C-alpha cells in the first residue's frame, strides 16, 4: 500500500475536521454538523488526519476513558478514497501508537459492513447490540478488543 500517516489535528483545524465529518454523514455514521459540535468533540477526543500519499483524506479519533480503556469514536475517509484499505491501515497505525491498553472499544451500526469488517479484521469481537444509542432510532453494535488479541 502507498504511504499513509496520521497527523494530529488541533482545535485550529476544526473546519477541516468538520469537512470530513460532513462527507461521512450517513444513516450509519451520525456526523458532527457544526462548529459547536466539532469543538466539543475535539475537546474530548484525540483526533488525527489520515494522510494518504501526501493528501489529507479523512480522520480517525479516540477517547481515553477513566477505566484506562480506549474508545474509538470517529473514522472518516473521503468517498473517492474508500475501498482502498486506508481506513483499516489508519486504525492499525493508530492502535500501534497507543500505550498498552487493556481494552479497546468501538460502536458500529450493524449495517455499516465496511466499518464492521475493519473492526473484525483488527481483532474486535461483537459484545452487544443496543437500540437507539445515539437517539437517532438506529441500533448499534458494541465491539471490543482486549490486549491479549
C-alpha positions in Angstrom: 0.0 0.0 0.0 1.1 3.6 -0.6 2.3 5.7 2.2 -0.1 6.5 5.0 0.4 8.5 8.1 -1.5 10.1 10.9 -1.2 13.9 11.6 -2.5 15.3 14.9 -5.4 17.7 14.5 -5.6 20.8 16.7 -8.5 22.9 17.7 -7.5 25.4 14.9 -8.3 22.6 12.4 -11.9 22.4 13.4 -13.1 23.5 9.9 -11.1 20.7 8.2 -12.4 18.1 10.7 -16.0 19.4 10.1 -15.4 18.9 6.3 -14.5 15.2 6.7 -17.4 14.7 9.2 -19.9 16.3 6.7 -18.6 14.0 3.9 -19.1 10.9 6.1 -22.6 11.8 7.4 -25.0 8.9 6.8 -27.6 6.7 8.4 -24.8 4.6 9.7 -22.5 7.4 11.0 -24.1 10.3 12.8 -21.6 13.1 11.9 -21.0 16.2 13.9 -22.7 19.0 12.0 -21.5 22.4 13.2 -18.7 24.3 14.9 -20.1 23.8 18.4 -20.3 20.0 18.0 -16.8 19.8 16.4 -15.3 21.9 19.2 -16.9 19.7 21.9 -15.7 16.5 20.0 -12.2 17.8 19.6 -12.0 18.9 23.3 -12.7 15.4 24.5 -11.1 13.3 21.7 -7.6 12.8 20.3 -8.2 13.4 16.6 -5.8 12.7 13.7 -6.0 13.4 10.0 -5.4 10.4 7.8 -2.7 11.4 5.3 -2.5 9.2 2.2 0.1 9.8 -0.5 0.6 13.3 1.0 -3.0 14.3 1.0 -5.5 14.5 3.9 -8.2 12.0 3.1 -10.1 11.6 6.4 -9.9 11.5 10.2 -9.6 8.9 13.0 -10.1 9.6 16.7 -10.4 8.1 20.1 -11.1 8.9 23.7 -9.1 7.6 26.7 -11.7 6.5 29.3 -11.2 6.8 33.1 -11.0 3.0 33.4 -8.0 3.0 31.1 -9.8 1.7 28.0 -9.7 3.4 24.6 -13.0 4.2 22.8 -12.6 4.7 19.0 -15.2 7.4 18.3 -14.5 8.5 14.8 -13.3 7.2 11.4 -13.9 9.1 8.2 -12.5 8.6 4.7 -13.4 10.7 1.7 -15.8 8.8 -0.6 -13.3 8.8 -3.5 -10.6 7.2 -1.3 -12.8 4.4 0.2 -12.4 0.7 -0.6 -8.6 1.0 -0.8 -7.7 -0.3 2.7 -7.0 3.2 4.0 -9.3 3.1 7.0 -8.1 -0.3 8.1 -4.5 0.8 7.8 -5.2 4.0 9.7 -6.9 2.1 12.5 -4.0 -0.4 12.7 -1.5 2.5 12.8 -3.4 4.3 15.5 -3.7 1.1 17.6 0.1 0.6 17.3 0.7 4.1 18.7 -1.4 3.6 21.8 0.3 2.6 25.0 -0.5 -0.9 26.4 -4.3 -0.7 26.8 -6.3 -3.5 28.3 -9.4 -2.8 26.3 -10.3 -1.2 23.0 -13.9 -0.4 22.2 -16.0 1.0 19.3 -19.6 1.4 18.4 -20.7 0.4 14.8 -24.0 0.4 13.0 -24.9 -3.2 12.2 -25.5 -2.3 8.5 -22.2 -0.5 8.2 -20.4 -3.5 6.7 -17.1 -1.8 5.9 -16.7 -0.4 9.4 -17.7 -3.7 11.0 -15.3 -5.6 8.8 -12.5 -3.2 9.8 -13.1 -3.9 13.4 -13.3 -7.7 12.9 -10.1 -7.6 10.9 -8.4 -5.8 13.7 -9.4 -8.4 16.3 -12.5 -6.8 17.8 -15.4 -9.0 18.7 -19.1 -8.1 18.9 -20.2 -7.8 22.6 -23.6 -6.3 22.5 -26.5 -5.0 20.3 -28.2 -1.8 21.6 -31.2 0.1 20.2 -31.2 3.9 19.7 -27.8 4.5 21.3 -27.4 8.0 19.8 -31.1 9.0 19.8 -31.4 8.5 16.0 -33.7 5.4 16.2 -30.9 3.2 14.8 -29.3 0.2 16.5 -25.6 -0.1 17.2 -23.1 -2.9 17.9 -20.6 -2.6 20.7 -17.3 -4.2 19.8 -14.3 -4.8 22.0 -10.7 -6.0 21.7 -8.6 -7.0 24.7 -4.9 -6.5 25.0 -4.4 -10.3 24.5 -5.6 -10.0 20.9 
